[in-house]
Amino acid sequence: MRSKIVVGNWKLNGSLAGNEALLKALLRDIPRENPAACAVCVPSPYLAQVRALLEGSGIAWGAQDLSRFDQGAYTGEVSGRMLVELGCRYVIVGHSERRTIFGETDALAAQKYVAARNAGLTPIFCVGETLQERERGEMQSVLARQVDALLHAYGAVGLERGIVAYEPVWAIGTGRTATAAQADEAHAFIRGRIAAKDEAVARQLPILYGGSVKAANAAELFAMPNVDGGLVGGASLVAQEFVAIWRAALVR
């Protein structure tokens, strides 16, 4: 059975004082040893602070993006090697906001996945369709295109130590959430697409749901057979909400 994982994505939020208060509140309720993994992906300037507060705890940490380059004349970029030096275990790759706002392509997202794996990080590879694409009946074709870009770049074996996150763009920050059945349908399609290349890899691959995950809907989502946890946005900034979501992942 795949273990559950809940990852908080702080996005462009945080302050030194606010981060400390939030993390100390999480540490009071999330023990060092637990059956459901927990992590926060924070803005890069706060990684050193987060490491100091979370090292040795039951909460891992990671970044929200990385460069496809390891080093060189790439002003403003942050490499996987640098993230590893700051203790990161995870990094989000290809988030819909990177794709839609900053124009990242499927190919670039796949290159970043490869860079993360090569650095020893666990990449969380995001896929998902827009509202217009869903309404046109293109959900499966969009997911196939995004997943295939990764399979082409790294092969199915490259997903052995990775994570995929399905985030329907129409449900991110909108208050709308895919139903548990809709989420499981999309996750099953993703898993089947990968299984066509390597069934063993697909069977053990964690696939997270990301799209307005809240304490109120987490248990129903996480109970679905193909949903292995959540990539949590706004609710990860509220300690009580995030802890409740993580607790929902403890239920088998």
C-alpha positions as CSV (number, residue, x, y, z in Angstrom):
1,M,0.0,0.0,0.0
2,R,1.3,3.5,-0.9
3,S,1.8,5.8,2.1
4,K,0.1,9.1,2.2
5,I,1.8,12.5,2.0
6,V,0.6,16.0,2.6
7,V,2.6,18.9,1.2
8,G,2.0,22.6,1.9
9,N,2.7,25.0,-0.9
10,W,3.1,28.5,0.7
11,K,3.4,30.1,-2.7
12,L,4.5,33.8,-2.5
13,N,3.6,34.2,1.2
14,G,5.5,34.4,4.5
15,S,7.6,36.5,6.8
16,L,10.3,35.6,9.3
17,A,7.9,36.1,12.3
18,G,4.9,34.6,10.7
19,N,6.9,31.5,9.5
20,E,8.2,30.9,13.0
21,A,4.7,31.1,14.5
22,L,3.2,28.8,11.9
23,L,5.9,26.2,12.1
24,K,6.0,26.1,15.9
25,A,2.2,25.6,15.8
26,L,2.6,22.7,13.4
27,L,5.4,21.1,15.4
28,R,3.1,21.0,18.5
29,D,0.7,18.6,16.6
30,I,2.8,16.7,14.1
31,P,5.1,14.2,15.7
32,R,8.5,13.1,14.6
33,E,7.3,9.6,13.8
34,N,4.1,9.3,11.9
35,P,2.6,7.1,9.1
36,A,1.7,9.9,6.8
37,A,4.6,12.1,5.6
38,C,4.3,15.9,5.9
39,A,6.3,18.7,4.2
40,V,6.2,22.4,3.5
41,C,7.5,24.0,0.3
42,V,8.4,27.5,1.0
43,P,9.9,30.6,-0.8
44,S,13.6,30.1,-1.3
45,P,14.7,33.1,0.9
46,Y,13.1,31.3,3.9
47,L,14.7,27.9,3.4
48,A,17.5,28.5,5.9
49,Q,15.0,29.6,8.6
50,V,12.7,26.6,7.9
51,R,15.7,24.2,8.1
52,A,16.7,25.6,11.5
53,L,13.2,25.2,12.8
54,L,12.3,21.8,11.4
55,E,15.5,19.9,11.4
56,G,15.0,16.6,13.3
57,S,11.2,17.0,13.3
58,G,8.5,15.0,11.5
59,I,8.0,17.8,8.9
60,A,10.3,17.9,5.9
61,W,10.8,20.9,3.7
62,G,11.3,21.8,0.1
63,A,11.3,24.5,-2.6
64,Q,8.6,25.7,-5.0
65,D,10.8,25.6,-8.1
66,L,14.3,25.1,-9.4
67,S,16.5,25.8,-12.4
68,R,17.0,23.2,-15.1
69,F,20.7,24.3,-14.9
70,D,23.1,23.1,-12.2
71,Q,25.4,26.2,-12.3
72,G,26.6,29.0,-14.6
73,A,25.7,32.4,-15.8
74,Y,21.9,32.2,-15.1
75,T,21.1,35.2,-13.0
76,G,18.2,34.7,-10.5
77,E,18.2,30.9,-10.9
78,V,18.4,28.4,-8.0
79,S,19.8,25.0,-8.7
80,G,18.9,21.6,-7.2
81,R,22.4,21.4,-5.7
82,M,21.8,24.6,-3.7
83,L,18.4,23.3,-2.5
84,V,20.0,20.1,-1.3
85,E,22.6,22.1,0.7
86,L,19.7,23.7,2.5
87,G,18.3,20.3,3.5
88,C,15.4,20.2,1.0
89,R,13.9,16.9,0.3
90,Y,11.2,18.0,-2.1
91,V,10.7,20.5,-4.9
92,I,7.6,21.4,-6.8
93,V,8.0,21.2,-10.6
94,G,5.7,22.5,-13.3
95,H,3.0,24.0,-11.0
96,S,0.1,25.5,-13.0
97,E,1.0,29.0,-11.9
98,R,4.5,28.5,-13.4
99,R,3.0,27.2,-16.6
100,T,0.2,29.8,-17.0
101,I,1.7,32.9,-15.6
102,F,5.4,32.4,-16.5
103,G,4.9,30.4,-19.7
104,E,6.7,27.2,-18.7
105,T,6.2,24.5,-21.2
106,D,5.8,20.8,-20.8
107,A,9.3,20.3,-22.0
108,L,10.8,22.7,-19.5
109,A,8.8,21.2,-16.6
110,A,10.2,17.8,-17.6
111,Q,13.8,19.2,-17.8
112,K,13.3,20.6,-14.3
113,Y,12.1,17.2,-13.1
114,V,15.3,15.6,-14.5
115,A,17.4,18.3,-12.8
116,A,15.7,17.7,-9.5
117,R,16.2,13.9,-9.6
118,N,19.8,14.3,-10.7
119,A,20.4,16.6,-7.6
120,G,18.9,13.9,-5.3
121,L,15.6,15.7,-4.7
122,T,12.1,14.2,-4.8
123,P,10.3,16.3,-7.5
124,I,6.5,16.8,-7.2
125,F,5.5,17.0,-10.9
126,C,2.3,19.0,-11.4
127,V,-0.2,18.3,-14.1
128,G,-3.8,19.5,-14.7
129,E,-6.3,21.0,-17.1
130,T,-7.9,24.4,-17.3
131,L,-11.7,25.0,-17.0
132,Q,-11.9,25.6,-20.7
133,E,-10.0,22.3,-21.5
134,R,-12.3,20.4,-19.1
135,E,-15.4,21.8,-20.6
136,R,-14.2,20.9,-24.1
137,G,-13.7,17.3,-22.9
138,E,-9.9,17.5,-23.2
139,M,-9.0,16.5,-19.6
140,Q,-7.4,13.2,-20.6
141,S,-5.6,14.6,-23.7
142,V,-4.1,17.4,-21.6
143,L,-2.9,15.0,-18.9
144,A,-1.6,12.6,-21.5
145,R,0.5,15.4,-23.1
146,Q,1.9,16.6,-19.8
147,V,2.7,13.1,-18.5
148,D,4.2,12.0,-21.8
149,A,6.6,14.9,-21.8
150,L,8.0,13.5,-18.5
151,L,8.0,9.9,-19.8
152,H,9.9,11.0,-22.9
153,A,12.5,13.0,-20.9
154,Y,13.2,10.4,-18.2
155,G,11.3,7.2,-18.9
156,A,8.9,5.5,-16.5
157,V,11.8,4.4,-14.3
158,G,12.5,8.0,-13.5
159,L,9.3,8.1,-11.6
160,E,10.4,5.6,-9.0
161,R,11.5,8.3,-6.6
162,G,9.1,11.0,-7.8
163,I,5.6,12.3,-7.0
164,V,2.9,13.5,-9.4
165,A,0.3,16.0,-8.3
166,Y,-3.0,16.5,-10.2
167,E,-4.1,20.0,-9.8
168,P,-7.1,21.0,-11.9
169,V,-6.4,24.6,-12.7
170,W,-10.0,25.5,-12.4
171,A,-10.0,24.5,-8.7
172,I,-6.8,26.3,-7.6
173,G,-7.5,29.3,-5.4
174,T,-11.1,29.5,-6.7
175,G,-12.9,27.8,-3.8
176,R,-14.0,25.2,-6.3
177,T,-12.9,21.6,-5.7
178,A,-13.0,18.6,-7.9
179,T,-15.3,16.0,-6.4
180,A,-13.6,13.0,-4.9
181,A,-14.8,10.9,-7.9
182,Q,-13.5,13.5,-10.4
183,A,-10.1,13.5,-8.6
184,D,-9.9,9.7,-8.6
185,E,-10.8,9.5,-12.2
186,A,-8.0,11.8,-13.2
187,H,-5.5,10.1,-10.9
188,A,-6.5,6.7,-12.3
189,F,-5.9,8.0,-15.8
190,I,-2.5,9.3,-14.9
191,R,-1.6,6.0,-13.2
192,G,-2.8,4.1,-16.2
193,R,-0.8,6.2,-18.6
194,I,2.4,5.4,-16.7
195,A,1.4,1.8,-16.2
196,A,1.4,1.4,-20.0
197,K,5.1,2.0,-19.8
198,D,5.9,0.3,-16.4
199,E,3.1,-1.2,-14.3
200,A,5.3,-1.6,-11.2
201,V,6.3,2.0,-11.1
202,A,2.8,3.2,-11.6
203,R,1.5,1.0,-8.8
204,Q,3.9,2.5,-6.2
205,L,3.8,6.1,-7.5
206,P,2.2,8.6,-5.1
207,I,-0.3,10.9,-6.9
208,L,-1.4,13.9,-4.8
209,Y,-4.5,16.0,-5.4
210,G,-4.1,19.8,-5.4
211,G,-7.0,22.2,-5.8
212,S,-8.6,24.0,-2.8
213,V,-7.9,21.1,-0.4
214,K,-9.4,21.9,3.0
215,A,-10.0,20.2,6.3
216,A,-13.7,19.8,5.2
217,N,-13.0,17.8,2.1
218,A,-9.6,16.2,2.8
219,A,-10.9,12.9,4.3
220,E,-13.3,12.3,1.3
221,L,-10.6,13.0,-1.2
222,F,-7.9,10.9,0.6
223,A,-10.3,8.0,0.9
224,M,-10.2,7.5,-2.9
225,P,-8.1,4.5,-4.1
226,N,-5.9,6.6,-6.4
227,V,-5.5,9.7,-4.2
228,D,-2.4,9.5,-2.1
229,G,-2.5,12.8,-0.3
230,G,-2.6,16.5,-1.1
231,L,-0.6,19.4,-2.4
232,V,-2.2,22.1,-0.2
233,G,-2.2,25.8,-1.1
234,G,-3.9,28.5,1.0
235,A,-4.9,26.1,3.8
236,S,-1.3,25.3,4.5
237,L,-0.9,28.8,5.8
238,V,-3.3,28.1,8.7
239,A,-1.9,25.7,11.2
240,Q,-5.2,24.3,12.4
241,E,-6.4,23.7,8.9
242,F,-3.1,22.1,7.7
243,V,-2.9,19.8,10.7
244,A,-6.5,18.7,10.2
245,I,-5.7,17.9,6.5
246,W,-2.6,16.0,7.6
247,R,-4.7,14.0,10.1
248,A,-7.2,13.1,7.4
249,A,-4.3,11.3,5.6
250,L,-3.7,9.1,8.7
251,V,-7.0,7.3,8.1
252,R,-6.5,4.1,6.1
